[in-house]
Amino acid sequence: MKKISIEVDGMQCSMCEKHVNEAIKEKFFVKDVKSSNTEKLTTIITDKDLPVEKLKNTIEEAGYSVGSIKEEIYEKKGILGFLKKI
């Protein structure tokens, strides 16, 4: 799975966060998406390759500015996370 972190400027409240999340969910199949207006960050968890330029355009079309985009391997952590290592 992948974790994609996107700097998003222009979110002012929880409704803005919801607007960004819904815009992404409408155009992409993702496991999870969360946005934070205080951190100016949207985080996407997916098991598919997402085109970065299309992600950027989707957020900009929703009315927000996009900064850096970082992709990394995501491993779910939790109480049973150790089972993958066995």
Buried (B, 14 or more C-beta within 10 A) or exposed (E): EBBBBBBBEBBEEEEBBEBBBEBBEEBBEBBEBEBEBEEBBBBBBBEEEBEEEEBBEBBBEBEBEBEEBEBEEBEEEEEEEEEEEE
